[in-house]
Each structure stands twice: as C-alpha cells, then as structure tokens.
Amino acid sequence: MTSWSGSATISTFLTLDDISKARKNHDPSKHKTPVLKLLAEARAKGYEAVSLPLTTEKWRTRWEEMCLLPSGSDRDSEINAEQKAEVWRSRPAFLNDEVTITRLDEAEGVTVMISDWLELDATDDWVRHDAEIALKQELAYASYLNIQSAILPAPRNREHAASYARIVNSCLKNTPYIHLSISLPIYNPSVLQHTQNPSLLFTENITSPESLSPSVSAPRLFVSGSSSEKLSSAPESELNATWEMWDLIRSICDYDTRLTLTLDLAPPLPSTIGVLSKWAAESVRSILLPASTFIANAKGYPVLPKTAQSFIRECMIHHPTVILSAANAGQHTRGGETAYAQYVRHLEKTSPAVQAAERAGTVENFAQGYQDYLQAPLQPLMDNLQSVTYQTFEQDPIKYAQYEEAMYRALLDWDEEKIVFCIAGAGRGPLVTRCLTAIERTRRDAIIYAVEKNPNAFVTLQNRKEREWGDKVQLLFGDMRFIDVPEQADILVSELLGSFGDNELSPECLDGAMRFLKPTGISIPSSYTAHLAPLSSSKLFNEARATKDLKSLETPYVVMFQAVNILSGEGGGLSGRCGPQIQECWEFEHPRRDPVLDARGLPKTNSHNARSAKLNFYIPYAGVLHGLAGYFEAVLYGNVGLSIHPHRKDHISKDMLSWFPLFFPFKEPLFLPSNSELQVSIWRLTTERQVWYEWHAESFLSSPSFAQIDATLQRSPSLGSASASTLPSGGIQSPLIDAEDPVFMQRARHMSLDSSHFYETVKIGQTSLHNPGGRSSWIGL
Amino acid sequence: MTSWSGSATISTFLTLDDISKARKNHDPSKHKTPVLKLLAEARAKGYEAVSLPLTTEKWRTRWEEMCLLPSGSDRDSEINAEQKAEVWRSRPAFLNDEVTITRLDEAEGVTVMISDWLELDATDDWVRHDAEIALKQELAYASYLNIQSAILPAPRNREHAASYARIVNSCLKNTPYIHLSISLPIYNPSVLQHTQNPSLLFTENITSPESLSPSVSAPRLFVSGSSSEKLSSAPESELNATWEMWDLIRSICDYDTRLTLTLDLAPPLPSTIGVLSKWAAESVRSILLPASTFIANAKGYPVLPKTAQSFIRECMIHHPTVILSAANAGQHTRGGETAYAQYVRHLEKTSPAVQAAERAGTVENFAQGYQDYLQAPLQPLMDNLQSVTYQTFEQDPIKYAQYEEAMYRALLDWDEEKIVFCIAGAGRGPLVTRCLTAIERTRRDAIIYAVEKNPNAFVTLQNRKEREWGDKVQLLFGDMRFIDVPEQADILVSELLGSFGDNELSPECLDGAMRFLKPTGISIPSSYTAHLAPLSSSKLFNEARATKDLKSLETPYVVMFQAVNILSGEGGGLSGRCGPQIQECWEFEHPRRDPVLDARGLPKTNSHNARSAKLNFYIPYAGVLHGLAGYFEAVLYGNVGLSIHPHRKDHISKDMLSWFPLFFPFKEPLFLPSNSELQVSIWRLTTERQVWYEWHAESFLSSPSFAQIDATLQRSPSLGSASASTLPSGGIQSPLIDAEDPVFMQRARHMSLDSSHFYETVKIGQTSLHNPGGRSSWIGL
C-alpha cells in the first residue's frame, strides 16, 4: 500500500556542464568526488532524487570515430576505424573519462540517462548494431554500479521502431534487476520540423552545443514552450504516433514489468486533454520537465501552461518521479531554483486524485492502498462471511441511508394495516436497524422477519435482538431459497448485489425468497442493471496475468480502478451504430413476471436467469484493450437507487463505498486503432449448479469508402438504404429469422449511409473468449 | 504417415426419406433393423462411409411446440408450452421415435448430422438457449452410441456468430472424444436472396417439405447449381463472409483439434479460384456434395462445373470425406447412382497434389508422410550427422548435378595450369565424386582437398579414397574454421546451405574456410538469399503449439507445406508500397569483401554476419497469420543455382529434394483483413557463440480517405507529395537521420498519393516477437 502524501518524487537532472564545473572547482577535503558534492548539494536543495547522464562527450567522440564513417574519408582511415570497432565489438569497455560516475556511493539512488545520441532505431543496419552494443555496454556498467534505473533515449523512427523494441527486449532479458524507462515525447515532434526556428532546449543541457551538428547525430528534438500556440492544432494522428511506438515496444517486450515510460514534457502539449487520457493506462514512471517548459506568470514566477498543469495533476496517479532540468539556469526572473519544485508540489496538492484520496468519506480515501489491486469477488452464497467483512461494508454511510429511504417510501406507499417486512440475508443486522428506523419514522405498525443462513452471523443477530430490537424482529435461520417463513411479506428487502449487479447471485437467491413475498408485494431492490465499458490498463493486464490460480484467471475481479483508461467514447461512431461510452448489458427485476414454478414455488430450471448482450462501442483514440470494466445500478424503490456507474453514481449515491467496479480480463491484448468500433459479447450462463460469465470482443474499422459505393449500390439496391435503426434489436421474442432483415447483419462488411458519407466496416481483430465452456463457473448454487 | 492412394473417402448421405422407406419395407429376417439394411446396401454400392440425420421430424415437432411461441397463441397454451419446456430443460431426453438410430451397430462408423433446424445463432435469446440445450442433448446421445463425428448446422447470422461459437466451444469442452464439424457454404448464401426463385435443394433431402415454411425455421439456404452464372460475380467480401464466421468460431474454440469444417458445395462456386485458396489452410474434414451440384455433360452424365472441379482437386490435400447426397434420386439421365462417386474418384486421380505425390522423382513423392510435419532444422555444425542422414540427402539427383555443372563451368573459366579444389565439409564424399567427374569432363589437371570435421564420416572418406579416388584426393580431418590446409585453393566448394540459406551457419563456416581460398579464387556457392512470405495454416499453428520443448517452440521448423495458404498477393497494395508475394530478406556473398581479420585470418567478431529485413506484404484476402514461410535461393556458379523459391524452383532446380521450406511460427495468430498490409521484421542476430533469428509482424489497413485529404494537405503541404520512392532504403550506409526525410516515416498514418486516390494506412494489429532476447539461440558456434 502506498500513501498519497508525496505522490510525486522530485528529482533534479545534473548535466555534463554541472559535472564538469564541479570538477574544476573540486575541493577533495570537503567531498570525496565532484559528483558526490553535486549529490549532497541536490539533497540540500530538497530534491529527493538525482538523474544524470552516464557517459561523457569523450565516449561519444570515440564511438563515433569507430562506428560512423565520415563522408569523404579515405580507404585507410575507414579500415583503421573498422579495426578499432571490431576490437571494441569483441570486448566493449569504457575508459575512465568516458563515464560520469565510477563509485558505488556516486551511483546510490541515482537514475542514469543512457547516451541519448544512440540511435537504436537508425535506418542504417550498422549504426543500429553498434548502438545496441553500446547500449548493452552502458547497462552492464550501470548494473556494475548497482544502479536500479536507467532512462533510454526516445525512439524516433517509426519505420525501425520494431528494431528499437527488439533491442530493449534483449536488454531486459539479458540484464537482471535494472529497470528501463523509455523517454518519449507525448506526441511526435517531427511535425514541428516545419515550424519556424525550432530550438533545442533540453538536449542542450545534456550534450555540448558543438555536438549537435546535424551531420553526426539526430538528437531528440525538443522545442521551446513558447511555440505551444502553433502546436495546439496538432492532429490526433500525430498525438497517437509516439504512443503507437510505445505500444509496439512494450508489446515486443511482452509487458515486462521492468519496462516503464518517462514522458518528456519539453514539447508543448495539445490544448485538448482528451487524447492524453491514454497515458493513464500506461506505466509512467517519470516525467521530464525542463525549466524551458515553464512560462512566466504575471509576477515573473515559473508556472506551466494549463494543459500541462492538468496533465501533471492527472499523472499523480502514477506516483511519478518528476525530473526537473535546468532549474538552476535562471530562465525565469522570480523564484529562483526552488520555484520549479514548489510549483510541482502545488500541482500535486491540487491534483483531483490526491485531493479525493485525502478527503475523508470519499471512496478514494476509503480505498487507500487498494487502487488497481485485484480482489476475487465475494461469494457470500458459497462462503459464510467473516464478521470483519460485514463490519467493513457496514461502514458505508450512503448505502444504508439509501436503503432506509427506500423502505421509508415503500412504507408510505403501502396501504395495509399491519406491514410485514422480510429482510432476506440479514447478515449482522444493518438493514434490520434501518428498517426499524424507517418504521419509526412513518409510525406504522410493522414486524420484521430477518432471514440469515450464516450460522456465525446468526449469533450476532440473536445478540442484537436480545439487546436492541426485541419482539418487532423475528429471526429465521436458513437459506432463503429453501426456508419456510411463517407469513408472506409485504416488503422483501435484500442486499445481495455485487459490483455487476447479479454477480453475487441475487437473481437466484431472490427466486427462492419470492415464495414468501405477497403476489403484489414490493421487492427492495426492485431492479438492477449491469453495465460495461472497454478498458485499457497495462497494470491490470499484468496483475491478472500474474495470478497463478487458473480458476481466478478466468473470473472477473473486483478492482478500485486507477491507472486505467476507458477506451470508448460517446457518440455513434462513423457507422452510427455505436452506443454510449458505458453501456447497459441487461436487467433483473423483482418480483419477476410469471416464471413456471414447481410445487414448492421454486423455478424448475435457472434458464430464466441466463442473459446475453452484444454491445457496440466507438473507439475514438487508438488504444489496447485489456479487459472490460463492469458496473451496476439498482433501483431500490421509486427513485431511490444505488449506482457505481461512473457518470451517474454522484447523482444517485455519491460517496457510496461498498462496491468497486468489476474487471473482466482478456487473455490477449487487442490493438484498437483510432475511430474503430468494438463489438463486445457477454453472456451470463447457468446450469443447475453454476452461474458464470463468458466474454468476447471483435474489432472493426469504419472508413469512408468511395471506391465501392457505386458498385455496391448497383449490385444490391436495397442495401444502401438499410440502416442500423431498422435492425431487429436483441430483445425481440420471436425465434424467427426473417428472410429480409438479416441481409444487413449477415454481411461481413456492414455498410451504412449517413447524411454525407458512405462507410464500410471491416473486421480487423478479435480477442478470444476468456472463460470457455463453463469450466470455471465460480459460484456454486 | 498417410498414403495418397485413397485421399478421399466417399460417403453417402441417408435421408429421413430413405430411412422411412426402409422402415416400411423392413424384413426382419434379412436385417435386424431398417438402418442396418441401409448401411449394408451403402457398403454394397461401394460407399466407404455413411452419414445420416440423428433426429426425426417428431423431435423437431416436439421441440418447436415447447420452445417456439406460435404467433396468436393464447396465454394458457403459452404457459402449457413453457411448463413442458421447463421439464425438458431440467432433464433433456429423447423419445424412441425422435431419433433415427438406437443401437451401437447402427452407429458404427456413421457420421451424424445434428438437427439442422437448430438456430444456435438465433437473434432471440430463448431460441438460442433452447437450441443449445437441444444440441447438447443430441451430442450426449451420439456419444452414448459411440459416434465419433457429428456435423453441426451452418452458422447463419453474423451478428450472433459469437454465440454460436461459444456454444460449440462449450460442447467441445463438455463432450469428450467426439469430433465436431461445422457445415459451411463457401460463401454467404444471403446474397442469393435477391436472385429470382432460389430453390432449396440439399435441405429437401434432410427435412420434409412441409417443415420448410419460413415461419418456423430458417433452414440453410442452398441454391441450385444452375444459377451459378448469376453468382460468379459475387464480390470478394461475400466470399469472405462465411470464412470470417468460421474464423470466429475456431478462434473462440481456441483451435480445438476436434473442431473441423464440412464445406458445403451446394451453392455454386465463384468463377475465380483465387479467393478459395484460403480453405487450404483450414482443417477441412468433409465436403457436402449434393447431386444437384452436378451438371450433365453432353452425354448426360453428371459432371461438375470447372471451378468446383478445381476446388475439389485442391481439397484432396485434406484427405476429405466427400458426402454425396441424393445420388439415388435420378437427377441425371446417364450413369446411375455410381456415376457420382466415379466422378469424384476421377477428380481425385487428376488432382495435382495426388499426381505429384504419385510421380516418382518429385519432392512430393519423396516427402510422402512428411507433409505439414514439423522437423527441427539440422545443426550439422553442432551435431555430427549420421550416415543414414547423409544417405538421404545424397539421393537428391538434382542438387549434385547442379554442383557438378557449377564446378565444370568454373573449371572451364579458370586459367591456371593446375587447379586446386577444396571441398569444405565433404561429408561422405558426394561432392568429391562430382568434382572428379567435372575434372574428367574438362580434362584439366586438378587436385582436391576434402575437409571434414565429422570423425565418423571421415572413416567413410578414407575408405572411398582407398577404393575409388586415389591420389587426386587429399583428406584433411578438422573444422574448416580452424584447420590448416597445405595450399590455398582456386575453387572452394561447400554444401552448407539450409532451407533459409544461412540458417545452418554457412556464412560463419565459410568465414573460416576463406583463409585457404586464393584472393581471386571462386566460392561455390558464390551467394545465397533468404526469402519470406506470410503464411496461414491452422494445422501448423497447432503443431507448433503442441511442441512441448520450449526451445523448439522458439525456433523455425523445417516443413513440407501442404495444408497452408500464403496470404500475400502480388502487386503493391493500395498504398503502392508493398513488394511481391514472396520477398527477399538478405544475401550472403562468398568470398566476402574486406572483413577486418585477425592474425589467423579469421574475423574478430561475427557482426558482419548480422542481418535484418523489413518487408511489406499486400494481403488481398482476409486470413489469419500463423507464421512465415522461409525459402532460399543460391547461385552456385554463373547461372547454375539451387532454389526452393516456389515461383522459381522449377526453373532453377526442378525436382530437387534436399530442402523443405522453413516455418517461422508466431505465438499468437493475427487476423488480417482483406486489402490490408503486413509489415514483417526479421533479424539474423549473433553473438560470439550464437546465431539466431527473431521475427515480428504488424498489420495495417489502407483505405481511401477523402475526409482528411483537404485538412492534411493544407496542414503540411510538403507531405502530400512525399512518396515511398523517395524514402531512404535500408541499405544506406550513413548513420545520419536526415531532418527532412523521416517526416514521412515517423508519422503513424502513412500517406501516399497514387494517380487517382489518396490512401491512409492505419495500424490495426501486431503479433509479438516470437524469440525474444536471444534466449533460444539455436546453433552453437
């Protein structure tokens, strides 16, 4: 469990200039080495961590002399260089003055920057090959010095990103322990190459100016913050470009947990935050924040542009290390070096995530330490809960207030002289107490039957009846599906809901309890719905994979989401056939209409509790699907409800603590391009003894098609006018497949016409059913 | 190993009509049951197998009365039906007259057809639910009768194909042993709904006419062969539609080996065979061939249309069961019932695959029993080969003839008085013998040094020198990389090539042997190239997955391809950036130019033998990528070569037997839509001690884009005119990333302009590197 206080670690970046200045002025009587002096100074200034380049210009010079053929060099010098290179390749090693640090104490707690002029994705095979050897040499040296974390230069060349990724993967596999972090601007800086006068800022601090000549290196391109206005119109595809490289790298590295991201905020951010939300789902370890990214406020103090502010606030969920550079360069007139770190701390304190976590009574505060932690859902029907579990859930101030309100209103609406309540599943009695209060508030004459099957909780109930409740409460020990109750109830109250509504078998339990509800009686809850949205989270994907228990692997998890991104957007998608961001799967109602019952009043089979849903989601921005987020919403009575639906929970039951969402994992991640559509199928399946879910997703790409419009319209005149709205919905009771309607659906390429364009939808991928064949049914009936 | 004689099994389909007629005329003194009589008759007619429907009309009637609500039924009959259904759902069981067979001897060797009116993909939830129960009931009954194989009704509803698939998967997981085969028309018959007067033919044989009323069922739609002309223009997307459903089903069933395809040839085939090649990669078990598919030839005998002929010939690689139906219905005037089976046998005999396998001297004949069988590549450097292995390869009549021809021509071209040959890796001596013949043919003065490191083969060499070769041949025992040779050779001959050219370490071995070649000397081979193509094969995917040995899992295999489909097409793709169907990765040349050598004349590192390639393939038809097919081509001397490149082998070295292609498997299948592009990266990697390959693929979809043309062109005027041809090629020696060129490459959406359209390429998927980090290097140097 991590604490929110100090979400961010603030680090300073020592440049080669800093180190070389310290060398010049070194006084061995005070500090053993110049770097140790710099480290002590950084600590004194309040920095919690230090980053520095691992190698010096000397190393760059030697490497380039060996490995790059200068244009116009003669044959002899070529052979000479190649001979040196071959000797080096056979035994890669540094000379003393080619590295910045040489001692364990200089390396302690330090994050090193790998030589950023290494082109791991160079177009030239030999440059790539020798850059790989150099990278491995640097990492081996860093490991020797017990360095825990190294930042790699950003990939720059989409065409050879797979080579970059292969090299990183090879390093992860061959270098134990060390964490590698890929530095990456949030969007592709190449679009800036056409803007006037791009300046290289962050790079200046790392390498000396003369080394930046374009003939020998293609350093990371960072542009000054002042050009941010020009960039705010960068199209989404550009913003996806660097993410796509990151996705390729981590996929080839098979989501290695030692691989993280260092986001480079030197390039100005786009003005819309929407496209940035994808970074929430990635393992962001650090943020590079050069002083040049700051702008001066009216008083001259360094502050960040609005988008950067919001983005850094959002990033606090990652507990990032914020690496400040050039803070000592005096780029702003007021505040001095400490102003930058103070400003980051200000952003931290004003981060919505941090604030929610720190405010007592919020679910974020309640969930401290449980963010992105996978829990198996409770199985209260199979397992008898512990007292401490009941206690945790009884802490929820909202849920039981809502129940009391629902019972209160039901009482007001109910016309009987004497009202019979039945609490089905009383647990340790929280609903009994609330029910008594509701009765008191209405001054109605009522009695309560409290049914409970957990023998241990039943002791608590007896104790409370004796001490608190008295004769108004009758206790009944047994399973609500089989027990006999002295009289039928007017109002049946239960709290059997799971994070997905029906996932703790409320429908099955209430089928049994309906026997003792009067035919016109009220059930609280009266209905509940399950909701889904497609989710991306490399953290959750890795957590689910790491689960050793096969049975757990095939079930959904209860998770307090944090480092996740919901991939779906609002709106109908290009085809117009998509629903909203979060979509309803199905509903259960109580009491339910006319099931066929046996002599005992129980359903003969559980078929009526089977459900299925097929949902169409619009995916505006490219992302990787790792699973589905599951939510529920319940109507207790009238307009009193419970909800963990992200868009509606604050309206319906704000600050309710009892339910985290459900996470349905997929075995294999599925790449979803921008403007694609995702079709999710989910089934609630049941046998006599078991209930379980299965889920599946297929992705489609819609794109405007002018090449085939004419041909298609001519071929099948009735097809062009078919639209999504004329399709049969899933709820139709008829078993008949009409010969006319399915034409549209049976086509591999679905077509539709909107007002202006003709779109074609082509299947592009799928991720297979996670929970096949009911092997892993997870609740015994 | 399977024999080619009898590729196809010919089966007859017994209809309910056949069975009911046999019941009427049953004579218990001759046969125990009517079905046993029919089986005996079928055997007498020469059929090798029998298929029949498992259930009768009685069962259909009962199921429909219970599970379908007839329109206009009253409340009481609804409840009555629902009560019956609930009883059935809780204990699904047949009555005696609802099934066609009841005895083990009736079921022996029989393939049953599951009730084809079961709508496993119905739009209505309840119909689907009850169809699933009925299907499981039928399969349980079939299992009880020890039936090995059942054919399931075709999926019909793309919208609910995932539900169909989930049900099939559940059946596979819950029913041990039985094989399930999905019947499937080759293209989506729904396009026929607009043609005039579609007739239902095959279905008529299964169910009685009155049951076909569209209000209670949506039976498989099969149309008569006579409408084939109308259909020949069916677009490719329609032809992909049923394949896409099949792909979805087998993917959700995780490529279960008990799941196969029964292709239904009742609908007429398209006139082009190209799009049909995808079925070669699928596990086709049976072909349904109703008499109505046949047309009458000039003499009135039943024959098939040309496309169907070719398709069935191609299908012989699957060793299918061809299920003939209605052959006894007298639909053709000549030939009687036996004419249909005779015609299928004719197609079998004239199948190119069968003919190639039966013709002595072909690689197909030589490879009998090795089709689609995964073999680990030889590692002759690490392992000393057995005499029997040498013997197998010495059988190749073409390879050694080519070598002799190459040596002969090199001798003619060589100007020295006395010529020194060195055979590097002489094995048991086949090249020595050929070399002596070549010398004799040219009457030149020459001697041969034969180097061999295998001590066992060296005994054979000594024996042959003594008995056959005499003084013209000097034997040298040792590894060519380290041995000293008395004099330098004019012509160095080696046969170290693997299926991918360099994969048995020819480059590394010849680096050593170059020490004893004169500076201007000749190497035979003088060069070789490696070639790749994307491949689909569910068989090979399953075979590779089944390999238990982790190390083997991460290496390529030697395979004689059969049930595979090369996914790439010729032509540049929509973007114009794609290469041909099979593309060259890299080349090795001997003697190679100026490597830096150590004092012993050996390279200091193996860096110069590292290679990488990035290839763009055009994928015309949707398919699933399971791996890469690898081939080689070698120039021995001048225009004498060796090739297993599918397009060129017959031209260069026809009927050469020594090499099957290589198969590079992917861990996860990758769905590729029609008209997509596949970018394949492959690396030949090396350390001091190891050589290995890694490979990776990303898929992209190009589509015409008119929505963004204007915006993009305005945003970045220079972008629109960037074209693939101006990009730096992979071979450029400069390490410099030019600031101007990479703009195009670094964009996530690659754009290009051809003469008429503006295309946009969007990444849609990837399959990860199979062999990460060099863990599984497979050849020790």
Interface residues (C-beta under 8 A of the other chain):
Chain A: C67 L68 L69 S71 I79 E82 Q83 E86 V87 R89 S90 E119 A122 T123 D124 D125 W126 V127 R128 H129 R156 N157 R158 E159 H160 A162 S163 A165 R166 N169 S170 L172 K173 N174 N188 S190 V191 Q193 H194 P214 S215 V216 A218 S233 P235 S237 E238 N240 A241 E244 L248 S251 I252 C253 D254 D594 V596 P603 K604 T605 S607 A610 R611 S612 K614 A622 E668 L670 F671 P673 S674 S676 S681 W683 E688 E694 H696 E698 S699 L701 S703 P704 S705 F706 A707 A711 T712 R715 S716 S718 P728 G730 I732 Q733 S734 P735 L736 I737 A739 E740 P742 V743 M745 Q746 R747 A748 R749 H757 E760 V762 K763 I764 G765 Q766 S768 L769 P772 G773 G774 R775
Chain B: C67 L68 L69 S71 I79 E82 Q83 E86 V87 R89 S90 E119 A122 T123 D124 D125 W126 V127 R128 H129 R156 N157 R158 E159 H160 A162 S163 A165 R166 N169 S170 L172 K173 N174 N188 S190 V191 Q193 H194 P214 S215 V216 A218 P235 S237 E238 N240 A241 E244 L248 S251 I252 C253 D254 D594 V596 P603 K604 T605 S607 A610 R611 S612 K614 A622 E668 L670 F671 P673 S674 S676 S681 W683 E688 E694 H696 E698 S699 L701 S703 P704 S705 F706 A707 A711 T712 R715 S716 S718 L727 P728 G730 G731 I732 Q733 S734 P735 L736 I737 D738 A739 E740 P742 V743 M745 Q746 R747 A748 R749 H757 E760 V762 K763 I764 G765 Q766 S768 L769 P772 G773 G774 R775
